[in-house]
Amino acid sequence: MIDGTTNRSRQLAWFRVGVLTTCMIALSSVASYDVGVGAAAQNNTYPQKVGQWLVDAQGRVLVMHGVNLVHKTAPFYPDNFSAQDAAFLASEGLDVARIGFIWSAVEPEPGVYDDTYIEHVITLNDLLARYGIRTLIDFHQDSWSAKAGGDGAPAWASPSTSDLVDFQDFWNNTPVSDGVGLQVHFKNAWRHVVTMLDQSSGANNIVGFDPFNEPYAGIDSGCVPFTPCPLFEAGPLASFYRGVIAAIRSTGDQHVIFPEAIAQNGIFSPSLPAFADSETAFSFHYYCPLTQTAKSDQPYDGVCRPLEQWGVGNFVSYAHRLQVPAFVGEFSCNDADEDNAAMVDLLDQDFLSWTVWAYYSYAQDPANCPGQGLLLNDQLPGSLSNAKAEKLDALVVPYAEAIAGTPQLEQFDRTTMTLTMKYSAVPVPGTHLSPSAVTDFFVPSLDYPNGADVRVLNGQVVSRGEEAVGVVPSQLGDTVTVVISPAA
């Protein structure tokens, strides 16, 4: 259960336990220091798509929990984010960040790129890599541009004060002052950014690319924003993504690409078709409308449960139908923490990677929520004393970060603080497991103040370091069951 009064002193340690035995974890303090590249980022290659899963170089299925680090106004990147923030996130098992480029900062004039700005975002990726925090790279927008009251597109790409008119010009590839179409400029900007990213030291830290945040249909579509628009998705939006994918691939890059469907809460299944590119996946957002201005003591959280199960279920079913990984790029936004906890548990049941909106409040940014942010004070670095305790409790849970086999079941019971996880010690079809592959768990000590009892069926816990519980099967092909609960 959520307890905002608990002292969030998180501690981790390694231990060893035999098959079908119980062991108490001896937990020791973790301070804010450079933990180095952890289990989630220790490989020399970036994740790849294998069917509906993202896998690392050892063939393990990756499941990531993390935050959005997107700043929509000048300087258009989180310049207050520091090594202490990265260490704090890593210590809380938050091992992925969605970081964003703002097109107006990338290309302030037609065909002119601000490489200094791009390097700032690259430096952020490199910093996160040092702490084992992978990244999803996003080109962000809300309501098209600052001219229309949002963020994203530069002024030269925004001839109207109406975002829907500007979007229509974009989908029509309307030429701008240099005679080049808007979409061509956007694709060229992606090509330029990817070229610089792939030359950086943190290129292998990148999970993939999210080409366009929350696309809207244009005014000619007749569709209302944030509602399904099947003809637009299957037509202009799909065509646009094919062009962006081609532009990224022209650099030689092979990172996974995560197209988003039109922004809507899974009212209906998306209509985006499958893409021919073998390394495409799917990213979606879910926001229960009732919690966008709610606090945890308001009676909205329970109303959201069936809506979330329906909407997330539609998105997951769509991804499974296309046999692609699904990544939840945004959810939450406010301090409705019962609902935040319920969303985390729902997403984890489907082994979905996610990044909560957001790490910072950034009240000056457009389209942000009044209660968003994990920190109490954006001006201070992340720490247990500078974090919203109830939100941290909702988000930080034990989970399997890297699974050496095929995932089957994961459930976290918050009333007993018990994690139950099952997987088959068989590689997912289309990949191979390294002989040394271990299933890694993050175990937060706050949930286990007296240590944790771990029971393993058809496997054993092995000692590997100070970041997670590692489990190996008794033999390949077994179904391994791991149960982690508080010690008495």
Secondary structure, DSSP 8 states (H G I E B T S, - for coil): ---TTS----EE----B-TT-EEE---EE--SS---S-GGG-SSS--EEETTEEE-TTS-EE--EEEEE---STTSS-TT--HHHHHHHHHTT--EEEEEEEHHHH-SBTTB--HHHHHHHHHHHHHHHHTT-EEEEEEE-BSSBGGGTSBSB-GGG--SS-HHHHHHHHHTT-B-TTS-BHHHHHHHHHHHHHHHHHTSTTGGGEEEEE-SSS----GGG---TTS--HHHIIIIIHHHHHHHHHHHHTTT---EE--B-SS--SSS-------SSTTB-EEEEE--GGGSS--TTSTTHHHHHHHHHHHHHHHHHHHHHHT--EEEEEEB-SS-HHHHHHHHHHHHHTT-EEEEB-S---TTSTT--TT--SBS-TTS---STTB-HHHHHHH---EEEEESSEEEEEEEETTTTEEEEEEESS--TT----TT--EEEE--GGG-TT-EEEEEESEEEE---SS-EEEEESSTT-EEEEEEEE--
